Structure formats: C-alpha cells, structure tokens
Amino acid sequence: MSTTPVTSSAATEKAPDAAGGLDRKVLLVAGVVVLGAIMSILDVTVVSVAQNTFQNEFGTDAAGAAWTMTGYTLALAAVIPLSSWAVARFGARNVYLTSLVLFTIGSALCAMASSIGMLVAFRVIQGLGGGLLMPVGMMILTKAAGPERVGSVMAVLGIPMLLGPIAGPILGGLLIETASWHWVFLINVPVGIIAFIYSWIILRDKEETSRPSIDIIGLLLLSPGLAAFLYGISTSAEEGTFIAAKVLIPAAIGLVLILAFIAHALRSKSPLLDLRLFGNKTLSISVVSMTLFMIAFFGASLLYPQYFIGIRGESTLAAGLLLAPQGLGAMLTMPIAGRLTDKMGPGKFVLGGLVLIVAGVGTFTFLGADSSYWLLCGALFVQGLGMGMTMMPIMSAALATLKSEQVPDGSTLVNVVQQTASSIGTAIISVLLASNLAAHAESKLAIASNAAPEEYDKLVAAGQAPAEVPTQWLDWGASAFAGAFVVSAVLIAVTFVPAFFLPRKRVAGAESAPVMMH
C-alpha cells in the first residue's frame, strides 16, 4: 500500500466510489479494532454489574467496591493523552499490540485478586491498556479507510460503543449467576489472545515512525489534571452532591491543571495534544455536539437498568434483556447512516436521529411503577434507531476534514472529550437521581407503618425490591427516575443547536490530503 497525493479534481472523482463501501482489507482491519473496542467497552459495564458481588466477596462497602470502577477510569484518563505521541514514536501497530497485552494481563490478574486493594491495583493495569485501545484503534481504522469513508468505518466502530452498555449487564449477570465473579475478568483472556494473534497477522503495513520529544510539561499538566477532575466528578455519585469537599477539591485542582495545559498547548510548538485543531470549524462544532450528546446518553444509560432492577424488581439479566431493543434499533440504522454520511454529510442524519432520541427518552419522563414494558421497549427501540443515526456521524464529522497527519491528535482529542463527557453525564444524573429520591424522605416516613423507612433506600442500592413495599413508595421512586430523564431529554434537545451547523453535504478530507491507493 502506498500513499499518493492527488489533485482536488482527482480526489473528487475517486471519493464517491470510495465512499460506496469498504473493501476486504479495510474490513479486516476493522475486525481488529472492533475486537479491542469490545473488550475495553464491555469491561466497564460488566464490572458495574458486579459491584454488590465485590462487596460481599471482599467484605468492603459500596465506596470500596466503586474503586474498581474509579481506578479503571483514572487510568484511562491518564493514558489517553499519550496515544498520539506514542503512535508517532513507536507506530500504531506496536502501541496497539502492547495495549492488548496490558489489558489481557490485567484481566488475568484481576481474576486472581484476593483483596479489594489488589483488585483495584490490577484494574489500573487493565485501564492503562484499555485507555489506548480506542484512540489508537480509531487512528488505524481512519488511516486504512481514508477520509472519504470515515462515516462507514465509524459505523463499524460504533457497534461496540453502542452495544457495550446493553450487552454488558446481560453478560455480567449471566456470568455471575451461572459461574463466578472471576469470569467477569477471565472471559477477556481468550478474547485478548485471539485479538493479539489476529492483530499481529492483519496489521502488517510498514509505518513511518519518528522520535518526537515528549511534551513533559503538557504531560504533567493534562494527565493528572484529567485524572483529578474525573475523580472529583465520579466521587459526586458516592457523595450524592457536587458541593462536598471530596468532590470540589480534586475537581478544582484538575480543572486548574487542564486550563494550565490549554494555555501551554496554545503556546507550544509541539504540544502533547494539538488544540489548534479547534481552528477547524467542523471539528469544533462536532466536538460541542458530541460533548452534549455524550453527557445525555451516558446519563440516561445509567438510569434504565436501575429503574428495571430497583423499581420493577427485575434481575440484572432480565434488565439487560429489556434493554436489547435499543441495541437492535441502533444496529438497523448505524450501517446505513455511516455509508450515507460519507455521501451526504452528517447534518441531516444527526438532526433526524436527535428527533428520534428525544421521542424515546421523552417517553421515560412519564414513568410510573407499572408502566407498560411494551411501551418502554418500543421507546428504547426508537431511541436506538436515533442512536445509530447520531453518535458515529458526529464522530466521523470530527475526523473527516483532518489531514492524515492530524488524525492521531484528532482521535486523541475525540477520546478525551468522550471520556470526560461520559463521566460528567454519569455524575450529573447520579446526583440528580439521589436528590430526587431524598426529596421524598419525609413523605416516606409518614407512611412507614408497613416497612422500615430504610427499605425504600435499599430498593435501588441493593438492586432488588423488598418483599413488602407500599405501592406509593414505588410510584415516588418512578417519579424520581422520570425527573432525571427530563434532564437527559433536555440535554439531548439542546444538542440540536450545535448539530444544526453540522455539514449537510459530503464531508471530504482536506482536498489536497492524500488518498489511500491499494
């Protein structure tokens, strides 16, 4: 494979054909990236299901068990900013293979942990590998396909991103109920070995590497800044408020470090992350749209299983199955939207998708303790249709206008924003839900004759309904969820504003950019 610059007219002539589909070589590379993404994304949601199990197995409380999630997230935040530099220094293939090894070894170690402290430490090792899988995989796939087919490859990459939150609870519940918590991690080992061998065979193209000097100042500002900020934000879910010292102090320190990095990066000739990419209007609009969308999407994703488990008394496995219509809807529209985005631009699809998502989430703003499952599953299906038309077209718009040498920084930037926005969304909705439930505390005490006042609080926390819970308590609980869904729906509606300015015609890379010739 060679990279040959073409003129503007040549690029224009080739683009429609290239955008028509993905050839065999690109699909093989896509398989490599999707395998890595599946491991990384599924692991987050699978482990979230095992939180109560960790408490029982290791004799810890909810805060201690939550560190199995927090430690992984902080490792991701620390390592993602390094991905662009690491690819330039060592090559995308070598970095990707190393990431697979780290993630697989970390998974095996997690399964052998004998204390909560060991498990958290091994989760950090997992996170160091998992944090590089998505941004580096995105670089590999974008380079293989070329700017004309970014929409199509993003649709392929979007499958694990959208299905992870749905398949994770199903897989986690199944493994814990039929085997043991160890298999939550052990399942990654054979998949990791297969992914490594497959990647070793497929990723054979020679890469040009350089010896760029690492931006030490930028690294010392951005990595700990992101980690501290996300730690503070994540802690808010545990504290039930944003104004606790445990939340504000690390979040403020992280924000100061991030702002200092921004000032440094705009002055530096070779920053760790090139923020001058925001001079690209399409990229800037896409990042703003993606930030709002991710906050709303990940916030709402947190609520669905909690409602089915806490209010309706379903098992973890049943809750995961009830979420399946969302994934089915996304699978229907995502491939179509990906291919047509390459030809028609992302704007029309994103706006149409947002309409469907608002309609789907809007249904959950009227939740009751006995809402029809047919109605709710239908709403999830409609929402899934919208997801397939929204998330990946936004991401493809962010990358499609970049030159080939800008893709590593662009991919890193997209992943930093995605990780930060998802953590913010989860925190906002968690705190809002806790606040809504607490608002009913006095009313609960007034009718506590049939059950202890604490029973209702255990309803959501323990993931199962008590034997005797007054129907009115469940109605209030459903109302608390409905109020949180209102915020998610509003955030999605606000996304219409930046999304309105996304391109509504084909977005090709810079016209003078090289086109991959096979």
C-alpha positions as CSV (number, residue, x, y, z in Angstrom):
1,M,0.0,0.0,0.0
2,S,1.3,3.4,-0.9
3,T,0.1,6.9,-0.1
4,T,-0.1,9.1,-3.2
5,P,-1.2,12.8,-3.1
6,V,-3.9,13.6,-5.7
7,T,-5.2,16.8,-7.0
8,S,-8.6,18.2,-5.9
9,S,-10.3,17.0,-9.0
10,A,-8.9,13.5,-8.7
11,A,-10.0,13.4,-5.1
12,T,-13.4,14.4,-6.1
13,E,-13.7,11.8,-8.8
14,K,-12.5,9.0,-6.5
15,A,-14.4,9.9,-3.4
16,P,-17.9,8.8,-4.5
17,D,-16.6,5.3,-5.4
18,A,-14.5,5.0,-2.3
19,A,-17.4,6.1,-0.2
20,G,-19.6,3.4,-1.7
21,G,-18.3,0.7,0.6
22,L,-15.4,-0.8,2.5
23,D,-13.0,-3.2,0.7
24,R,-11.8,-6.5,2.2
25,K,-8.6,-5.1,3.6
26,V,-10.4,-2.3,5.5
27,L,-12.9,-4.8,6.8
28,L,-10.1,-7.0,8.1
29,V,-8.5,-4.0,9.9
30,A,-12.0,-3.1,11.2
31,G,-12.2,-6.5,12.8
32,V,-9.0,-5.9,14.7
33,V,-10.2,-2.6,16.1
34,V,-13.7,-3.9,16.9
35,L,-12.3,-6.8,18.9
36,G,-10.2,-4.4,21.0
37,A,-13.1,-2.0,21.5
38,I,-15.5,-4.8,22.6
39,M,-13.0,-5.8,25.3
40,S,-12.5,-2.3,26.5
41,I,-16.1,-1.1,26.5
42,L,-17.8,-4.3,27.7
43,D,-15.4,-4.5,30.6
44,V,-16.7,-1.2,32.0
45,T,-20.4,-2.2,32.0
46,V,-19.7,-5.8,33.0
47,V,-17.8,-4.7,36.1
48,S,-20.5,-2.3,37.1
49,V,-22.9,-5.2,37.4
50,A,-20.5,-7.0,39.9
51,Q,-20.4,-4.2,42.4
52,N,-22.6,-5.9,45.0
53,T,-20.7,-9.1,44.5
54,F,-17.4,-7.4,45.2
55,Q,-18.8,-6.0,48.5
56,N,-19.8,-9.5,49.6
57,E,-16.7,-11.3,48.4
58,F,-14.1,-8.8,49.8
59,G,-16.0,-7.6,52.8
60,T,-16.0,-3.9,51.7
61,D,-18.6,-1.2,51.4
62,A,-20.1,0.4,48.3
63,A,-17.4,3.1,48.2
64,G,-14.6,0.5,48.4
65,A,-16.1,-1.6,45.6
66,A,-16.7,1.5,43.5
67,W,-12.9,2.0,43.3
68,T,-12.8,-1.0,40.9
69,M,-14.6,1.4,38.5
70,T,-12.9,4.6,39.5
71,G,-9.4,3.1,39.3
72,Y,-10.0,2.0,35.8
73,T,-11.4,5.3,34.8
74,L,-8.5,7.3,36.2
75,A,-6.0,5.0,34.4
76,L,-7.9,5.7,31.1
77,A,-7.8,9.4,31.8
78,A,-4.0,9.3,32.5
79,V,-3.0,7.3,29.4
80,I,-5.3,8.6,26.6
81,P,-3.4,11.9,26.2
82,L,-0.3,9.9,25.4
83,S,-1.8,8.0,22.5
84,S,-0.9,10.5,19.7
85,W,2.8,10.8,20.9
86,A,3.1,7.0,21.4
87,V,1.9,6.3,17.9
88,A,4.3,8.8,16.4
89,R,7.2,7.4,18.4
90,F,6.5,3.6,18.3
91,G,4.0,3.1,15.5
92,A,0.3,2.4,15.8
93,R,0.7,-1.4,15.4
94,N,3.2,-1.7,18.2
95,V,1.2,0.5,20.5
96,Y,-2.0,-1.4,19.8
97,L,-0.4,-4.8,20.4
98,T,1.2,-3.6,23.6
99,S,-2.2,-2.3,24.8
100,L,-3.8,-5.7,24.1
101,V,-1.1,-7.4,26.1
102,L,-1.5,-5.0,29.1
103,F,-5.3,-5.3,29.0
104,T,-5.2,-9.1,28.9
105,I,-2.6,-9.5,31.6
106,G,-4.5,-7.0,33.8
107,S,-7.7,-9.1,33.2
108,A,-5.9,-12.3,34.3
109,L,-4.5,-10.6,37.4
110,C,-7.9,-9.2,38.3
111,A,-9.4,-12.7,38.3
112,M,-6.7,-13.8,40.8
113,A,-7.1,-10.9,43.2
114,S,-7.6,-11.9,46.8
115,S,-8.5,-8.4,48.3
116,I,-10.2,-5.3,47.1
117,G,-6.9,-3.4,47.1
118,M,-5.3,-5.9,44.8
119,L,-8.4,-5.9,42.5
120,V,-8.2,-2.1,42.3
121,A,-4.5,-2.1,41.5
122,F,-5.0,-4.7,38.8
123,R,-7.9,-2.7,37.4
124,V,-5.5,0.2,36.9
125,I,-3.2,-2.1,34.8
126,Q,-6.3,-3.0,32.8
127,G,-7.1,0.7,32.3
128,L,-3.6,1.5,31.1
129,G,-4.1,-0.9,28.3
130,G,-7.8,-0.2,27.7
131,G,-7.2,3.6,27.5
132,L,-5.1,3.2,24.3
133,L,-7.2,0.6,22.5
134,M,-9.9,3.0,21.4
135,P,-7.9,6.1,20.3
136,V,-5.2,4.0,18.6
137,G,-7.7,1.7,17.0
138,M,-9.6,4.8,15.7
139,M,-6.3,6.1,14.2
140,I,-5.6,2.7,12.5
141,L,-9.1,2.4,11.0
142,T,-9.3,6.0,9.8
143,K,-5.9,5.7,8.1
144,A,-6.8,2.4,6.4
145,A,-10.1,3.7,5.0
146,G,-9.1,7.2,4.1
147,P,-11.1,10.4,4.8
148,E,-13.8,9.6,2.2
149,R,-15.0,6.6,4.1
150,V,-14.7,7.8,7.7
151,G,-18.5,7.6,8.1
152,S,-18.5,3.9,7.1
153,V,-15.6,3.0,9.4
154,M,-17.1,4.9,12.3
155,A,-20.3,3.0,11.9
156,V,-18.3,-0.2,12.2
157,L,-16.5,1.1,15.3
158,G,-19.8,2.4,16.8
159,I,-21.3,-1.1,17.1
160,P,-19.3,-2.0,20.3
161,M,-19.7,1.6,21.6
162,L,-23.5,1.4,21.5
163,L,-23.9,-2.2,22.3
164,G,-21.5,-2.2,25.3
165,P,-23.9,-0.6,27.7
166,I,-26.6,-3.0,26.6
167,A,-24.7,-6.3,26.3
168,G,-22.6,-5.6,29.5
169,P,-25.4,-6.1,32.0
170,I,-26.6,-9.2,30.2
171,L,-23.1,-10.8,30.1
172,G,-22.2,-9.7,33.6
173,G,-25.5,-11.0,35.1
174,L,-25.1,-14.3,33.2
175,L,-21.5,-14.9,34.3
176,I,-22.1,-14.0,37.9
177,E,-25.3,-16.1,38.2
178,T,-24.0,-19.2,36.3
179,A,-20.3,-19.1,37.2
180,S,-18.5,-16.7,39.5
181,W,-17.2,-13.1,39.6
182,H,-13.8,-14.3,38.4
183,W,-15.3,-14.9,34.9
184,V,-16.1,-11.2,34.6
185,F,-12.4,-10.9,34.0
186,L,-11.3,-14.3,32.8
187,I,-13.5,-14.0,29.7
188,N,-11.2,-11.3,28.5
189,V,-8.2,-13.6,28.4
190,P,-9.1,-15.8,25.5
191,V,-10.6,-12.9,23.6
192,G,-7.4,-10.9,24.2
193,I,-5.2,-13.7,23.0
194,I,-7.3,-14.1,19.8
195,A,-7.3,-10.3,19.3
196,F,-3.5,-10.2,19.7
197,I,-2.9,-13.0,17.1
198,Y,-5.4,-11.5,14.7
199,S,-3.8,-8.0,15.0
200,W,-0.3,-9.4,14.6
201,I,-1.3,-11.0,11.3
202,I,-3.5,-8.2,9.9
203,L,-1.6,-5.1,10.9
204,R,1.4,-5.6,8.6
205,D,1.8,-2.3,6.8
206,K,5.1,-0.6,7.4
207,E,4.8,2.6,9.3
208,E,6.9,5.7,9.4
209,T,7.9,6.5,13.0
210,S,9.8,9.5,14.3
211,R,11.5,10.3,17.5
212,P,9.3,13.2,18.7
213,S,10.3,14.7,22.0
214,I,7.5,14.2,24.5
215,D,5.9,17.4,25.9
216,I,6.8,16.8,29.5
217,I,5.1,20.0,30.8
218,G,1.9,19.1,28.9
219,L,2.0,15.5,30.2
220,L,2.5,16.7,33.8
221,L,-0.5,19.1,33.4
222,L,-3.0,17.1,31.3
223,S,-2.8,13.5,32.5
224,P,-3.1,14.3,36.3
225,G,-5.5,17.1,35.5
226,L,-7.9,14.8,33.8
227,A,-7.5,12.1,36.4
228,A,-8.1,14.6,39.3
229,F,-11.1,16.2,37.6
230,L,-12.7,12.9,36.7
231,Y,-12.0,11.6,40.2
232,G,-13.8,14.5,41.7
233,I,-16.7,14.2,39.3
234,S,-17.0,10.5,39.9
235,T,-17.0,10.9,43.7
236,S,-20.1,13.1,43.4
237,A,-22.2,10.0,42.7
238,E,-21.0,8.4,46.0
239,E,-21.5,11.7,48.0
240,G,-24.9,12.4,46.4
241,T,-23.9,16.1,45.9
242,F,-21.5,18.3,44.0
243,I,-20.7,20.6,46.9
244,A,-18.9,18.2,49.1
245,A,-15.2,18.9,49.7
246,K,-14.3,15.4,48.5
247,V,-15.8,16.4,45.1
248,L,-14.9,20.1,44.8
249,I,-11.2,19.9,45.8
250,P,-9.9,17.3,43.3
251,A,-12.3,18.6,40.6
252,A,-11.0,22.2,41.1
253,I,-7.3,21.1,41.1
254,G,-7.9,19.1,38.0
255,L,-9.7,22.0,36.2
256,V,-6.8,24.3,37.1
257,L,-4.3,21.8,35.6
258,I,-6.4,21.4,32.5
259,L,-6.7,25.2,32.0
260,A,-2.9,25.5,32.5
261,F,-2.4,22.8,29.9
262,I,-4.6,24.7,27.4
263,A,-2.6,27.9,27.9
264,H,0.7,25.8,27.5
265,A,-0.6,23.9,24.4
266,L,-1.6,27.1,22.6
267,R,2.0,28.5,23.0
268,S,4.0,25.3,22.5
269,K,5.3,24.3,19.1
270,S,4.9,20.6,19.8
271,P,2.2,20.2,22.5
272,L,1.1,16.8,23.8
273,L,-2.2,17.5,22.2
274,D,-2.6,20.0,19.4
275,L,-5.6,22.2,20.4
276,R,-5.1,24.3,17.3
277,L,-7.3,21.7,15.6
278,F,-10.2,23.6,17.1
279,G,-9.5,26.2,14.4
280,N,-11.2,23.6,12.1
281,K,-14.9,24.8,12.3
282,T,-16.4,21.4,11.5
283,L,-14.3,19.7,14.2
284,S,-15.2,22.3,16.8
285,I,-19.0,22.0,16.0
286,S,-18.7,18.2,16.1
287,V,-16.9,18.2,19.5
288,V,-19.5,20.5,21.1
289,S,-22.3,18.3,19.7
290,M,-20.6,15.2,20.9
291,T,-20.0,16.6,24.4
292,L,-23.7,17.4,24.9
293,F,-24.8,14.2,23.4
294,M,-22.4,12.0,25.4
295,I,-23.4,13.7,28.7
296,A,-27.1,13.0,28.0
297,F,-26.5,9.5,26.5
298,F,-24.4,8.1,29.3
299,G,-26.5,9.7,31.9
300,A,-29.7,8.1,30.6
301,S,-27.9,4.8,30.1
302,L,-27.3,4.7,33.9
303,L,-31.0,5.1,34.6
304,Y,-32.5,2.3,32.5
305,P,-31.1,-0.7,34.4
306,Q,-31.5,1.0,37.8
307,Y,-35.2,1.5,37.1
308,F,-35.8,-2.0,35.9
309,I,-33.9,-3.5,38.8
310,G,-34.8,-1.0,41.6
311,I,-38.4,-0.2,40.8
312,R,-39.7,-3.2,38.8
313,G,-37.7,-5.8,40.8
314,E,-36.1,-7.4,37.8
315,S,-32.9,-9.4,37.9
316,T,-29.7,-8.0,36.3
317,L,-30.0,-10.4,33.4
318,A,-33.7,-9.5,32.8
319,A,-32.8,-5.8,32.9
320,G,-30.2,-6.3,30.3
321,L,-32.6,-8.2,28.0
322,L,-35.2,-5.4,28.4
323,L,-32.5,-3.0,27.1
324,A,-31.9,-5.1,24.0
325,P,-34.4,-3.2,21.7
326,Q,-32.2,-0.2,21.9
327,G,-29.3,-2.2,20.5
328,L,-31.4,-3.7,17.8
329,G,-32.6,-0.2,16.7
330,A,-29.0,1.0,16.5
331,M,-27.9,-2.0,14.5
332,L,-30.5,-1.2,11.9
333,T,-29.7,2.4,11.3
334,M,-26.0,2.6,12.0
335,P,-24.6,0.9,8.9
336,I,-27.0,2.8,6.6
337,A,-26.2,6.2,8.3
338,G,-22.5,5.5,8.2
339,R,-22.4,4.9,4.4
340,L,-24.8,7.7,3.5
341,T,-22.9,10.1,5.8
342,D,-19.9,9.7,3.5
343,K,-22.0,10.7,0.5
344,M,-24.4,13.3,2.0
345,G,-22.8,14.7,5.1
346,P,-23.7,14.1,8.8
347,G,-26.1,17.1,9.4
348,K,-29.4,15.6,8.1
349,F,-28.8,12.3,9.8
350,V,-27.8,13.8,13.2
351,L,-30.8,16.1,13.3
352,G,-33.2,13.2,12.4
353,G,-31.5,10.9,14.9
354,L,-31.9,13.5,17.7
355,V,-35.6,13.8,17.0
356,L,-36.0,10.0,17.5
357,I,-33.9,10.0,20.6
358,V,-35.9,12.9,22.2
359,A,-39.0,10.9,21.4
360,G,-37.6,7.8,23.0
361,V,-36.2,9.4,26.1
362,G,-39.3,11.6,26.4
363,T,-41.4,8.5,26.9
364,F,-39.4,7.8,30.1
365,T,-40.2,11.2,31.5
366,F,-43.8,9.8,32.2
367,L,-42.5,6.7,34.1
368,G,-44.7,5.0,36.6
369,A,-44.2,2.0,38.8
370,D,-46.3,-0.1,36.4
371,S,-45.5,1.4,33.0
372,S,-46.1,-1.0,30.1
373,Y,-43.0,-2.9,29.1
374,W,-44.3,-2.9,25.5
375,L,-44.3,0.9,25.6
376,L,-40.9,1.2,27.3
377,C,-39.2,-1.3,25.0
378,G,-40.8,0.4,22.0
379,A,-39.4,3.7,23.2
380,L,-35.9,2.1,23.6
381,F,-36.1,0.7,20.0
382,V,-37.0,4.2,18.7
383,Q,-34.1,5.7,20.7
384,G,-31.8,3.0,19.3
385,L,-32.8,4.0,15.8
386,G,-31.8,7.6,16.6
387,M,-28.5,6.5,18.3
388,G,-27.4,4.7,15.1
389,M,-28.0,7.9,13.2
390,T,-26.3,10.3,15.6
391,M,-23.2,9.2,17.6
392,M,-21.0,7.9,14.8
393,P,-21.9,10.6,12.2
394,I,-20.9,13.2,14.7
395,M,-17.5,11.4,15.3
396,S,-17.0,11.0,11.6
397,A,-17.6,14.7,11.0
398,A,-14.9,15.5,13.6
399,L,-12.3,13.4,11.8
400,A,-13.3,13.6,8.1
401,T,-11.9,17.1,7.5
402,L,-8.5,16.4,9.1
403,K,-5.3,15.8,7.1
404,S,-3.7,12.4,7.6
405,E,-1.0,13.8,9.9
406,Q,-3.7,15.4,12.1
407,V,-5.7,12.2,12.6
408,P,-3.7,11.0,15.7
409,D,-4.2,14.3,17.5
410,G,-7.9,14.4,16.4
411,S,-8.5,10.9,17.5
412,T,-6.9,11.5,20.9
413,L,-8.9,14.7,21.3
414,V,-12.2,12.9,20.5
415,N,-11.5,10.2,23.0
416,V,-10.5,12.7,25.8
417,V,-13.8,14.6,25.2
418,Q,-15.8,11.3,25.1
419,Q,-14.3,10.0,28.4
420,T,-14.8,13.3,30.1
421,A,-18.3,13.9,28.9
422,S,-19.4,10.4,29.8
423,S,-18.1,10.8,33.4
424,I,-19.8,14.2,33.7
425,G,-23.1,12.7,32.4
426,T,-23.0,9.8,34.8
427,A,-22.2,12.1,37.7
428,I,-24.9,14.6,36.9
429,I,-27.7,12.0,36.6
430,S,-26.5,10.0,39.6
431,V,-26.6,13.1,41.9
432,L,-29.9,14.2,40.4
433,L,-31.5,10.8,41.0
434,A,-30.2,10.7,44.6
435,S,-31.5,14.2,45.2
436,N,-35.0,13.3,43.8
437,L,-35.2,10.2,46.0
438,A,-34.1,12.1,49.0
439,A,-36.8,14.7,48.4
440,H,-39.4,12.1,49.3
441,A,-37.8,11.1,52.6
442,E,-40.3,12.9,54.8
443,S,-43.2,11.5,52.9
444,K,-41.8,8.0,53.2
445,L,-41.6,8.4,56.9
446,A,-45.2,9.4,57.1
447,I,-46.4,6.0,55.7
448,A,-43.7,3.8,57.2
449,S,-46.1,1.6,59.1
450,N,-45.7,-1.4,56.8
451,A,-41.9,-1.4,56.3
452,A,-38.9,0.2,57.8
453,P,-38.0,3.7,56.3
454,E,-34.7,2.3,55.1
455,E,-36.3,-0.3,52.9
456,Y,-37.0,2.1,50.1
457,D,-33.4,3.4,50.0
458,K,-32.2,-0.2,49.8
459,L,-34.5,-0.8,46.9
460,V,-32.2,0.9,44.4
461,A,-28.9,0.4,46.2
462,A,-29.3,-3.3,46.6
463,G,-30.8,-3.9,43.2
464,Q,-33.9,-5.7,44.3
465,A,-37.4,-4.8,45.6
466,P,-38.2,-5.6,49.3
467,A,-40.9,-8.2,49.9
468,E,-43.4,-5.6,51.1
469,V,-43.1,-2.1,49.8
470,P,-46.1,0.3,49.7
471,T,-47.1,0.9,46.2
472,Q,-46.9,4.6,46.8
473,W,-43.2,4.4,47.5
474,L,-42.6,2.7,44.2
475,D,-44.7,5.4,42.5
476,W,-42.5,8.1,44.1
477,G,-39.4,6.2,43.1
478,A,-40.5,6.0,39.5
479,S,-41.2,9.8,39.6
480,A,-37.7,10.3,40.8
481,F,-36.4,8.4,37.7
482,A,-38.8,10.3,35.5
483,G,-37.4,13.7,36.7
484,A,-33.9,12.5,35.9
485,F,-35.0,11.5,32.4
486,V,-36.4,15.0,31.9
487,V,-32.8,16.4,32.3
488,S,-31.4,13.9,29.8
489,A,-34.2,14.8,27.3
490,V,-33.5,18.5,27.7
491,L,-29.7,17.9,27.2
492,I,-30.4,16.0,24.0
493,A,-32.7,18.7,22.8
494,V,-30.0,21.3,23.4
495,T,-27.7,19.3,21.2
496,F,-29.9,20.4,18.3
497,V,-28.3,23.8,18.5
498,P,-24.7,22.9,17.5
499,A,-25.9,19.9,15.4
500,F,-27.8,22.4,13.2
501,F,-24.5,23.7,12.0
502,L,-23.0,20.3,11.0
503,P,-22.3,19.9,7.3
504,R,-25.3,18.8,5.2
505,K,-23.3,17.7,2.2
506,R,-20.5,15.2,1.8
507,V,-17.6,16.0,4.1
508,A,-14.3,15.0,2.4
509,G,-10.9,15.4,4.0
510,A,-8.9,18.4,3.1
511,E,-8.9,18.4,-0.7
512,S,-5.2,18.2,-1.0
513,A,-5.0,15.4,1.5
514,P,-3.5,12.1,0.4
515,V,-5.9,9.3,-0.7
516,M,-5.0,5.7,0.1
517,M,-4.3,3.7,-3.1
518,H,-4.3,-0.1,-2.9
